[in-house]
Amino acid sequence: MKQYRDHYFKRAKAENYPARSVYKLQELDAKFGLLKSGMKVLDLGAAPGSWSLFAAKKIGAAGRVLALDIQATAQEFPENVRFLVHDAFEDSPELAALMEPLAPFDLVLSDMAPRTTGVKFTDQARSLELCERARDVAARRLAPGGGFVAKIFEGPDAKGFQESLKILFETVRIFKPKSSRSESKETFLVGLGFRGGVL
């Protein structure tokens, strides 16, 4: 198990990514073709920045990433990324000023996870709440045809969340990346083909 973790950790460092989580997005992108040149991407819970860096590379200089997190990061980003220390679920004049020229977005990403307590049902409930709030942001900010990715802790309520995405998206899929730790209860829900409208 330790060797498995070390492989992705060392690879991330060698490739100048701040966290191993980048390989989860790489796998998601390879599976679902999420990221294309010129896209506008909203990255929720972006710190320390691996997903934003990978997205920026895939969308190129013509694309834009707006990355939000309540935690700061020391990571330096290319010119097509704007990182803002901000609660993704709270509006502000500063956030509106960044959102207005970019929205609607082509893709909303959420790798957010709650601070875990070790109590399975508590952690699952908190993960679900983050996913629901990220979904609501996506429903307000996505362009028709856009995509959405959210990390969720597996549990009895995950099915209901998946069903709620089917109202908003033409296609909804579940995906467990190989780069997720085998003991991890995380999985990813992917919505493709945003129908428009809100819940």
C-alpha positions as CSV (number, residue, x, y, z in Angstrom):
1,M,0.0,0.0,0.0
2,K,2.8,2.4,0.9
3,Q,4.5,1.8,-2.5
4,Y,1.2,2.5,-4.2
5,R,0.9,5.8,-2.5
6,D,4.5,6.7,-3.0
7,H,4.2,6.1,-6.8
8,Y,1.7,8.9,-7.3
9,F,3.3,11.2,-4.7
10,K,6.7,10.9,-6.3
11,R,5.2,11.2,-9.8
12,A,3.4,14.4,-8.8
13,K,6.6,15.9,-7.4
14,A,8.6,14.9,-10.5
15,E,6.0,16.5,-12.8
16,N,5.7,19.7,-10.7
17,Y,2.2,19.2,-9.4
18,P,1.5,20.1,-5.7
19,A,-0.6,17.0,-5.0
20,R,-1.2,13.5,-6.3
21,S,-4.9,14.3,-6.9
22,V,-3.9,15.6,-10.4
23,Y,-4.0,12.0,-11.7
24,K,-7.6,11.6,-10.7
25,L,-8.5,14.5,-13.0
26,Q,-6.2,13.1,-15.7
27,E,-8.1,9.8,-15.6
28,L,-11.5,11.5,-15.6
29,D,-10.5,13.6,-18.6
30,A,-9.1,10.6,-20.4
31,K,-12.4,8.7,-19.8
32,F,-14.9,11.5,-20.5
33,G,-13.1,14.1,-22.6
34,L,-13.8,16.8,-20.2
35,L,-11.2,19.4,-21.1
36,K,-10.9,21.1,-24.5
37,S,-8.9,24.0,-25.9
38,G,-10.4,27.4,-25.1
39,M,-12.7,26.2,-22.4
40,K,-13.7,28.3,-19.3
41,V,-13.4,26.2,-16.2
42,L,-14.6,26.9,-12.6
43,D,-12.5,24.9,-10.1
44,L,-14.2,24.7,-6.6
45,G,-12.0,23.7,-3.7
46,A,-8.9,24.2,-5.9
47,A,-6.1,24.3,-3.3
48,P,-3.3,23.3,-3.5
49,G,-3.8,23.7,-7.2
50,S,-3.1,20.5,-9.1
51,W,-6.5,20.3,-10.8
52,S,-6.3,24.0,-11.9
53,L,-2.8,23.4,-13.3
54,F,-3.8,20.4,-15.3
55,A,-7.0,22.1,-16.6
56,A,-4.9,25.2,-17.6
57,K,-2.5,23.0,-19.6
58,K,-5.4,21.2,-21.4
59,I,-7.4,24.3,-22.3
60,G,-4.4,26.3,-23.4
61,A,-3.8,30.0,-23.6
62,A,-7.2,30.8,-25.0
63,G,-8.9,29.1,-22.1
64,R,-9.5,30.4,-18.5
65,V,-9.6,28.8,-15.1
66,L,-11.2,30.5,-12.1
67,A,-10.0,28.6,-9.0
68,L,-11.6,29.1,-5.6
69,D,-10.7,27.8,-2.2
70,I,-11.1,28.9,1.4
71,Q,-7.4,28.0,1.9
72,A,-4.5,29.8,0.3
73,T,-1.9,28.1,-1.8
74,A,1.8,28.9,-2.5
75,Q,1.5,27.4,-5.9
76,E,2.3,29.7,-8.9
77,F,-0.1,29.5,-11.8
78,P,0.1,30.3,-15.5
79,E,-1.6,33.4,-16.9
80,N,-4.8,31.6,-17.8
81,V,-5.5,30.8,-14.1
82,R,-6.9,33.2,-11.5
83,F,-6.8,31.8,-8.0
84,L,-8.9,33.5,-5.4
85,V,-9.1,32.7,-1.6
86,H,-12.9,32.8,-1.3
87,D,-15.8,30.6,-0.1
88,A,-17.2,29.2,-3.4
89,F,-20.7,29.4,-1.9
90,E,-20.7,33.0,-0.9
91,D,-21.2,35.9,-3.3
92,S,-19.1,39.1,-3.0
93,P,-18.3,42.0,-5.3
94,E,-14.8,40.7,-5.8
95,L,-16.1,37.3,-6.9
96,A,-18.7,38.8,-9.1
97,A,-16.1,40.9,-10.8
98,L,-14.1,37.8,-11.7
99,M,-17.2,35.7,-12.6
100,E,-18.9,38.2,-14.9
101,P,-16.4,38.1,-17.8
102,L,-16.1,34.3,-17.7
103,A,-19.6,33.0,-16.9
104,P,-21.2,30.9,-18.2
105,F,-18.5,28.2,-17.7
106,D,-18.0,25.1,-19.9
107,L,-17.0,23.0,-16.9
108,V,-17.4,23.1,-13.2
109,L,-15.0,20.9,-11.1
110,S,-15.3,20.1,-7.4
111,D,-12.6,18.1,-5.6
112,M,-13.9,19.4,-2.3
113,A,-14.0,17.2,0.8
114,P,-15.0,17.9,4.3
115,R,-12.7,17.8,7.3
116,T,-13.1,14.2,8.2
117,T,-14.2,13.1,11.7
118,G,-13.6,9.3,11.4
119,V,-17.3,8.9,11.9
120,K,-18.4,7.3,8.6
121,F,-22.0,8.6,8.4
122,T,-21.0,12.1,9.6
123,D,-18.3,12.3,6.9
124,Q,-20.6,11.0,4.2
125,A,-23.3,13.6,5.2
126,R,-20.8,16.4,5.1
127,S,-19.5,15.3,1.7
128,L,-23.0,15.1,0.3
129,E,-23.7,18.6,1.5
130,L,-20.6,20.0,-0.3
131,C,-21.7,18.1,-3.5
132,E,-25.2,19.5,-3.4
133,R,-23.9,23.0,-3.0
134,A,-21.4,22.5,-5.8
135,R,-24.2,21.2,-8.0
136,D,-26.2,24.3,-7.2
137,V,-23.3,26.5,-8.2
138,A,-23.0,24.5,-11.5
139,A,-26.7,24.9,-12.2
140,R,-26.3,28.7,-12.0
141,R,-22.9,29.0,-13.7
142,L,-22.8,26.4,-16.5
143,A,-23.4,27.0,-20.2
144,P,-25.9,24.7,-21.9
145,G,-24.0,21.5,-22.8
146,G,-21.5,22.1,-20.1
147,G,-20.0,19.5,-17.7
148,F,-19.7,18.9,-14.0
149,V,-17.5,16.7,-11.8
150,A,-17.9,16.3,-8.1
151,K,-16.1,14.1,-5.6
152,I,-18.4,12.3,-3.1
153,F,-17.9,9.9,-0.3
154,E,-19.7,6.7,-1.0
155,G,-22.7,6.2,1.2
156,P,-26.5,5.6,1.2
157,D,-27.3,9.2,0.0
158,A,-25.0,9.1,-3.0
159,K,-27.6,7.5,-5.2
160,G,-30.1,10.3,-4.5
161,F,-27.4,12.8,-5.4
162,Q,-26.8,11.0,-8.7
163,E,-30.5,11.1,-9.4
164,S,-30.6,14.8,-8.9
165,L,-27.9,15.3,-11.5
166,K,-30.0,13.4,-14.0
167,I,-32.5,16.3,-13.9
168,L,-29.7,18.7,-15.0
169,F,-27.5,16.6,-17.3
170,E,-28.2,14.4,-20.3
171,T,-25.6,11.9,-19.1
172,V,-24.5,11.0,-15.6
173,R,-21.7,8.6,-14.8
174,I,-19.9,7.3,-11.7
175,F,-16.1,6.8,-11.9
176,K,-13.5,5.6,-9.4
177,P,-10.0,6.5,-10.6
178,K,-7.2,4.0,-10.3
179,S,-5.1,6.7,-8.6
180,S,-7.6,7.0,-5.7
181,R,-6.2,5.1,-2.7
182,S,-7.8,1.7,-2.5
183,E,-8.9,2.3,1.1
184,S,-10.6,5.6,0.1
185,K,-14.4,5.8,0.0
186,E,-14.3,8.6,-2.5
187,T,-15.8,8.3,-6.0
188,F,-16.6,10.9,-8.6
189,L,-19.9,11.8,-10.3
190,V,-19.7,13.2,-13.8
191,G,-22.5,15.1,-15.4
192,L,-22.3,15.8,-19.2
193,G,-24.6,17.8,-21.4
194,F,-26.0,20.4,-19.1
195,R,-29.7,21.0,-19.9
196,G,-29.9,24.5,-18.6
197,G,-32.1,25.9,-15.9
198,V,-31.9,25.4,-12.1
199,L,-33.1,23.0,-9.6
